[in-house]
Amino acid sequence: MALYRERDGRRLHIKSRLMGESLVGKTFMDELEVAPQQRLFSDVNIVKIGGQSICDRGVRALPAIAKEIVANKKKHMILLTTGGGTRSRHIYSIGLELGMPTGIIAKFGSSVSEQNALLVSTLLAPWGGIKIGHDEVTKLYNYFSQGCIPVMHGMPPYDYFALPVQKSRIPIHRTDVGTLIIADLIGARSCIFVKDEQGLYTDDPKKNKKASFIAEISVKDLLKRKLDDLIIERPCLEILQNSEVMDKIQIINGLEKGTLTRALNGKPVGTIIYKS
């Protein structure tokens, strides 16, 4: 980029394509040419351990998942994220009853998700489990080179700056969203959501036994269905649709032994939601 000085000689400028632009002009932004997004860690797999579906089950679910993660650490580089689960829903409920704003409620959710990250990393500590912060994501290869299994909480760091939402004030950008944002940020090899269901259904199978399983679907077709219930947070669909580096996400049942291993090996288990 070239430097130039104003005619009166007082101020030095850096000449660039964005100089003098407001960055809100639609035509300008649509026509702006940018380099393809770098995939910073294209061989890293992002695996989200569900809060309510896995962490809250404690000994009935976590040790088996931990064992499978450890068994895969030599073959696959895995960054774990954690959900909030039942405790986050409890504190959300209290916050709503007391009239708390969305940003405060989002901060509540972050603290619970971080508790689960500490729980999972401690459980994995004998095999290199280590709790990391969001700012440490650029150090991933350093952790992997030392045999670590990094774990971070999944809540995106909006916290007090969480976007206001209609009606409920429950933040719409929660741990599924944070996980997918991290996957997009690093250009991950895969983004796998470990839940307690086989994958996506036409309705909540816990409440509707007639709900049909969906093995694979595109974001466009899923949006057309306007399903009342989704197994992942709805903003994930828009994030996947807009991503330059992620072409799919996968939802699997972590309660079934070997499912995570098959997903890490690229097998079509669970539900795969494609960008297109």
C-alpha positions as CSV (number, residue, x, y, z in Angstrom):
1,M,0.0,0.0,0.0
2,A,1.3,3.4,-1.0
3,L,1.9,6.3,1.4
4,Y,1.0,9.9,0.5
5,R,0.9,13.2,2.3
6,E,-1.8,15.8,2.2
7,R,-1.2,19.0,0.2
8,D,-0.5,21.0,3.3
9,G,2.0,18.5,4.4
10,R,0.5,17.9,7.8
11,R,-0.9,14.4,7.6
12,L,0.4,11.2,6.1
13,H,-2.1,8.6,4.8
14,I,-2.0,5.0,3.7
15,K,-3.7,4.6,0.4
16,S,-6.0,1.6,0.1
17,R,-9.2,0.4,-1.5
18,L,-11.1,1.0,1.7
19,M,-9.8,4.6,2.2
20,G,-12.7,7.0,2.4
21,E,-15.3,4.3,2.4
22,S,-18.0,4.0,5.1
23,L,-18.1,0.2,4.9
24,V,-21.9,0.2,4.9
25,G,-22.4,0.9,1.2
26,K,-24.1,-2.2,-0.3
27,T,-22.9,-1.7,-3.9
28,F,-19.3,-1.1,-2.8
29,M,-19.2,-4.1,-0.5
30,D,-20.8,-6.4,-3.1
31,E,-18.1,-5.4,-5.6
32,L,-15.1,-5.5,-3.2
33,E,-12.6,-8.1,-4.3
34,V,-10.8,-10.0,-1.6
35,A,-8.4,-12.8,-1.4
36,P,-9.8,-16.3,-0.6
37,Q,-10.0,-17.0,3.1
38,Q,-6.9,-18.7,4.5
39,R,-7.5,-22.1,6.2
40,L,-5.3,-21.7,9.2
41,F,-5.7,-25.1,10.7
42,S,-7.2,-27.2,7.9
43,D,-6.3,-30.6,9.5
44,V,-8.0,-29.8,12.9
45,N,-11.3,-31.3,13.8
46,I,-13.7,-29.3,15.9
47,V,-15.8,-31.6,18.2
48,K,-18.5,-30.1,20.4
49,I,-19.5,-32.0,23.5
50,G,-23.1,-31.3,24.2
51,G,-23.9,-29.8,27.6
52,Q,-27.4,-31.2,28.3
53,S,-26.9,-34.3,26.0
54,I,-23.5,-35.4,27.2
55,C,-21.9,-33.4,30.1
56,D,-25.1,-33.5,32.2
57,R,-25.2,-37.3,32.1
58,G,-21.9,-37.4,33.9
59,V,-20.5,-40.9,34.4
60,R,-23.1,-42.4,32.1
61,A,-21.7,-40.6,29.1
62,L,-18.5,-38.6,29.6
63,P,-16.0,-41.4,30.4
64,A,-16.9,-43.3,27.2
65,I,-16.6,-40.2,25.1
66,A,-13.3,-39.3,26.7
67,K,-12.0,-42.8,26.0
68,E,-12.9,-42.5,22.4
69,I,-11.3,-39.1,22.1
70,V,-8.1,-40.4,23.6
71,A,-8.1,-43.4,21.2
72,N,-8.2,-40.9,18.3
73,K,-5.7,-38.3,19.4
74,K,-2.7,-39.8,17.6
75,K,-4.6,-40.0,14.3
76,H,-6.7,-36.9,14.5
77,M,-6.0,-33.4,15.9
78,I,-9.1,-32.5,17.9
79,L,-10.2,-29.3,19.4
80,L,-13.1,-29.8,21.9
81,T,-15.7,-27.3,22.8
82,T,-18.4,-27.6,25.4
83,G,-22.0,-26.7,25.8
84,G,-23.8,-25.3,28.8
85,G,-26.6,-27.8,29.4
86,T,-29.3,-27.9,32.0
87,R,-27.5,-25.5,34.4
88,S,-27.4,-22.8,31.7
89,R,-31.1,-23.2,31.1
90,H,-31.7,-22.9,34.9
91,I,-29.8,-19.6,35.1
92,Y,-31.5,-18.4,31.9
93,S,-34.8,-19.0,33.6
94,I,-33.9,-17.1,36.7
95,G,-32.4,-14.2,34.7
96,L,-35.6,-13.9,32.6
97,E,-37.8,-13.9,35.7
98,L,-35.7,-11.1,37.1
99,G,-35.8,-9.0,33.9
100,M,-32.1,-9.4,33.1
101,P,-31.0,-8.1,29.6
102,T,-29.7,-10.4,26.9
103,G,-26.1,-9.5,27.5
104,I,-26.2,-10.5,31.2
105,I,-28.0,-13.8,30.4
106,A,-25.3,-14.5,27.7
107,K,-22.7,-13.9,30.4
108,F,-24.4,-16.5,32.6
109,G,-24.3,-19.0,29.7
110,S,-20.6,-18.4,29.2
111,S,-19.8,-19.2,32.8
112,V,-21.7,-22.5,32.7
113,S,-20.1,-23.5,29.4
114,E,-16.7,-22.7,30.9
115,Q,-17.4,-24.9,33.9
116,N,-18.0,-27.8,31.5
117,A,-14.8,-27.1,29.7
118,L,-13.0,-27.3,33.0
119,L,-14.8,-30.6,33.7
120,V,-13.9,-32.2,30.4
121,S,-10.3,-31.0,30.4
122,T,-9.8,-32.3,33.9
123,L,-11.3,-35.7,32.9
124,L,-8.8,-35.8,30.0
125,A,-5.9,-34.4,31.9
126,P,-4.0,-37.7,32.2
127,W,-3.9,-37.9,28.4
128,G,-3.1,-34.2,27.8
129,G,-6.4,-32.5,28.3
130,I,-6.0,-28.8,28.8
131,K,-8.5,-26.0,29.1
132,I,-7.7,-23.1,26.8
133,G,-9.3,-19.6,26.2
134,H,-10.6,-18.3,23.0
135,D,-7.5,-16.1,22.5
136,E,-5.3,-19.2,22.5
137,V,-6.8,-20.7,19.4
138,T,-3.8,-19.5,17.3
139,K,-1.6,-21.7,19.5
140,L,-3.3,-25.0,18.5
141,Y,-0.3,-26.6,16.7
142,N,1.8,-25.8,19.8
143,Y,-0.7,-27.8,22.0
144,F,-0.9,-30.7,19.5
145,S,2.9,-30.9,19.2
146,Q,3.0,-31.5,22.9
147,G,0.4,-34.2,22.8
148,C,-2.4,-32.0,24.3
149,I,-6.1,-32.3,23.8
150,P,-7.3,-28.6,24.0
151,V,-10.7,-27.8,25.3
152,M,-12.5,-24.5,25.2
153,H,-16.0,-23.4,26.1
154,G,-18.3,-23.1,23.2
155,M,-20.1,-19.8,24.0
156,P,-19.0,-17.1,21.6
157,P,-17.5,-14.1,23.4
158,Y,-20.3,-11.7,22.8
159,D,-21.3,-11.7,26.5
160,Y,-22.5,-8.2,27.4
161,F,-22.6,-7.3,23.7
162,A,-25.0,-10.1,22.8
163,L,-27.5,-9.0,20.2
164,P,-31.0,-8.2,21.5
165,V,-33.6,-10.7,20.4
166,Q,-37.3,-10.6,20.1
167,K,-39.5,-11.8,22.9
168,S,-37.4,-14.2,25.0
169,R,-34.1,-12.3,25.6
170,I,-32.4,-15.7,25.6
171,P,-29.2,-15.2,23.4
172,I,-29.5,-16.8,20.0
173,H,-25.8,-17.1,19.6
174,R,-24.9,-19.9,22.1
175,T,-22.5,-22.8,22.1
176,D,-23.4,-24.4,18.8
177,V,-22.9,-21.0,17.1
178,G,-19.6,-20.4,18.9
179,T,-18.4,-23.9,17.8
180,L,-19.2,-23.3,14.2
181,I,-17.6,-19.8,14.3
182,I,-14.4,-21.3,15.6
183,A,-14.5,-24.0,12.9
184,D,-15.0,-21.2,10.2
185,L,-12.2,-19.1,11.8
186,I,-9.6,-21.8,11.5
187,G,-10.9,-23.5,8.4
188,A,-11.3,-26.8,10.2
189,R,-11.3,-30.2,8.5
190,S,-14.6,-31.0,10.2
191,C,-17.1,-29.7,12.6
192,I,-18.9,-32.4,14.6
193,F,-21.7,-31.9,17.1
194,V,-21.9,-34.7,19.7
195,K,-25.5,-35.0,20.9
196,D,-27.8,-37.7,22.4
197,E,-29.8,-38.3,19.3
198,Q,-28.9,-40.0,16.0
199,G,-29.0,-36.6,14.3
200,L,-31.6,-34.2,12.8
201,Y,-35.3,-35.2,12.8
202,T,-38.4,-33.5,11.4
203,D,-39.4,-32.8,15.1
204,D,-38.0,-33.5,18.5
205,P,-38.0,-37.3,18.7
206,K,-38.1,-37.2,22.5
207,K,-41.5,-35.5,22.3
208,N,-42.8,-36.9,19.0
209,K,-42.2,-40.6,18.3
210,K,-43.4,-40.1,14.7
211,A,-40.6,-37.7,13.9
212,S,-38.6,-38.8,10.8
213,F,-34.8,-39.0,10.7
214,I,-33.0,-36.8,8.1
215,A,-29.6,-38.3,7.2
216,E,-28.5,-35.5,4.9
217,I,-29.8,-32.2,3.8
218,S,-28.7,-28.8,2.4
219,V,-29.1,-25.6,4.3
220,K,-31.4,-24.3,1.6
221,D,-33.7,-27.3,1.8
222,L,-33.7,-27.3,5.6
223,L,-34.7,-23.7,5.7
224,K,-37.6,-24.4,3.3
225,R,-39.0,-27.0,5.7
226,K,-39.4,-24.4,8.4
227,L,-39.2,-27.0,11.1
228,D,-40.5,-26.1,14.5
229,D,-37.6,-27.9,16.3
230,L,-33.9,-28.1,15.3
231,I,-31.1,-30.1,17.0
232,I,-28.7,-27.2,16.5
233,E,-29.1,-23.5,17.0
234,R,-30.8,-21.8,14.0
235,P,-28.1,-19.1,13.3
236,C,-25.7,-22.0,12.5
237,L,-27.5,-22.4,9.2
238,E,-26.8,-18.9,8.1
239,I,-23.2,-19.1,9.3
240,L,-22.6,-22.3,7.3
241,Q,-24.3,-20.8,4.3
242,N,-22.0,-17.8,4.4
243,S,-18.8,-19.7,5.2
244,E,-16.0,-19.6,2.6
245,V,-14.2,-22.6,4.2
246,M,-16.8,-24.9,5.7
247,D,-19.0,-27.0,3.4
248,K,-20.8,-29.1,6.0
249,I,-21.4,-29.9,9.6
250,Q,-22.1,-33.3,11.2
251,I,-24.4,-34.2,14.1
252,I,-23.9,-37.6,15.7
253,N,-25.1,-39.6,18.7
254,G,-22.3,-39.6,21.3
255,L,-24.1,-42.3,23.3
256,E,-23.4,-44.9,20.6
257,K,-19.9,-46.4,20.9
258,G,-17.7,-45.8,17.9
259,T,-19.8,-43.1,16.3
260,L,-17.4,-40.3,16.9
261,T,-14.5,-42.4,15.5
262,R,-16.4,-43.0,12.3
263,A,-17.3,-39.3,12.0
264,L,-13.6,-38.4,12.5
265,N,-12.7,-40.9,9.8
266,G,-15.1,-39.1,7.4
267,K,-17.9,-41.7,7.5
268,P,-21.5,-40.5,6.9
269,V,-22.9,-41.3,10.3
270,G,-25.6,-39.2,12.0
271,T,-26.9,-36.2,10.0
272,I,-24.8,-34.2,7.6
273,I,-26.0,-30.6,6.8
274,Y,-24.4,-29.4,3.6
275,K,-23.8,-25.7,2.7
276,S,-25.3,-26.5,-0.7
